[in-house]
Structure formats: C-alpha cells, structure tokens
Amino acid sequence: MFPQYTVTFSEDARELLCRGTPAEEKARYEALFFFERDLRRRGCALIAGVDEAGRGPLAGPVVAAAVILPEEVDLPGLNDSKRLSAAQRERLAAQICTCARAWAVGLASVAEIDALNILQASFLAMRRALAGLPCKPDHVVVDGRPIPRLPLPQTGVVRGDAQVAAVAAASIIAKVTRDRLMVALDREFPQYGFARHKGYPTREHLAMLQRYGPSPHHRRSFGPVKNLLGGTGGRA
C-alpha cells in the first residue's frame, strides 16, 4: 500500500498564510514552501501539487491540474486561485508553465460528472492530470482529500491551495484552463453568458436556463438543471 495522509494546518499557520503588509506577504509566500521543503528533507525530489476547478458550476467539465515546481522558484503573488484576480491568474499561469519542472491538466466531461457524481469525476480528472505528467512524482500533495486508487504516495492537505506552493500553482492552472474552456463554450452558446459566470449558478445563469433550457454542456444531475427536466436528469 502507498502511504496516504490528510493534513490540517493549525490556526497559527493559517494566520501566517493570510497576512497582508509587504513583510507579512513575504512571510506568507515563504510559508507556502514549508510543506514541500519538509518532503524534500525526507527524500522526495519530485513533488506534484494537484487541485481542481469547476466542482460547483452547473455547466462545463471539471478540470484538474498537476504541477511539479523546481526547488528554487520565484513566483511573487502565488496564492490560491480564488484569492487572485483573472489578470493575476493569467500572469501567474504563464510563469508557472514556463518555470515548472512539469505540469499537465486532466478533464472529466459533463457526461462523466453525471454518471459518476462530481466528487468522483474530480478524482478522475486529478488522476488524468497526474498521468499526463512527463515524469513520475515521488509524492503527490492534493488539495483536500487523498485521491482514491492512486498508485503513488500522497498527502491530502485541507485548504492546500492556500498553504502549499505546488497546490496553489495547480489551482491557478486548473482555473485558468477551465475559464478558457467556458469562454470557448460561450462562443458556441452565447445566450447563456458562460464567459461571464463560467457556468456557476448566478442569477443571470439561472434566468437563462429558465428561458432557453439546458444546453448539451449543462450537468443534468445538478439540481437546477435536473428540476428543469422534470427531476429525471434525462435529455431535454
């Protein structure tokens, strides 16, 4: 059996990772690398951070990313993707793709989400992202729960996207990739406003769902879409 752990950071560690002055931002940034440095001291050279984007939307795939950062890396502003603006995410995504030792994305489709449920589809996307890496990591650090049926040592870190550098990097790549996919879907189905809300259940999105009905890219197992289809989740 490969070791699997779940880690929850202390309140003191969370406080250190959420400060705002220049000195505090420097401390926050340095703290992002504590966990990976500890793994390297234990002999892990290639550490992959994994995170997903798109568990909550009513439409579009769930996207996961796996990122292996070099031991020495300079990514000012690196943070949980949810704490960054779209422009900051785009800038950091470009830097991550340039400096990372390896990175890859994996998707689970709307059909797979409806067939498996969103949690299992997210794990599927994560396994696909890891399988897409050109090198095998020595250890995987996952945001949240460990990934089932993963034949690699791994640690799940609660809120890891705000506390572990490689996971934060993966959260940015996953979010930017998914946002771009939703912008592309907006060109195909402009009536839903996918480019603006990225498939999340905003007031605008729900109104457009009521007006036009679900598109082929809507998740039929999700409540607001399922209810429009008479509670069956079947095709309109």
Stockholm file with secondary structure:
# STOCKHOLM 1.0

chainA/1-236         MFPQYTVTFSEDARELLCRGTPAEEKARYEALFFFERDLRRRGCALIAGVDEAGRGPLAGPVVAAAVILPEEVDLPGLNDSKRLSAAQRERLAAQICTCARAWAVGLASVAEIDALNILQASFLAMRRALAGLPCKPDHVVVDGRPIPRLPLPQTGVVRGDAQVAAVAAASIIAKVTRDRLMVALDREFPQYGFARHKGYPTREHLAMLQRYGPSPHHRRSFGPVKNLLGGTGGRA
#=GR chainA/1-236 SS CCCEEEECCCHHHHHHTTCCSHHHHHHHHHHTTHHHHHHHHTTCCCEEEEEEECSSCSBSCEEEEEEECCSSCCCTTCCCGGGSCHHHHHHHHHHHHHHCSEEEEEEECHHHHHHHCHHHHHHHHHHHHHHTSSSCCSEEEEESSCCTTCCSCEEEETTGGGTCHHHHHHHHHHHHHHHHHHHHHHHHSGGGCHHHHTTCCCHHHHHHHHHHCCCTTBCTTSHHHHHHTTTSCCCC
#=GC SS_cons         CCCEEEECCCHHHHHHTTCCSHHHHHHHHHHTTHHHHHHHHTTCCCEEEEEEECSSCSBSCEEEEEEECCSSCCCTTCCCGGGSCHHHHHHHHHHHHHHCSEEEEEEECHHHHHHHCHHHHHHHHHHHHHHTSSSCCSEEEEESSCCTTCCSCEEEETTGGGTCHHHHHHHHHHHHHHHHHHHHHHHHSGGGCHHHHTTCCCHHHHHHHHHHCCCTTBCTTSHHHHHHTTTSCCCC
//
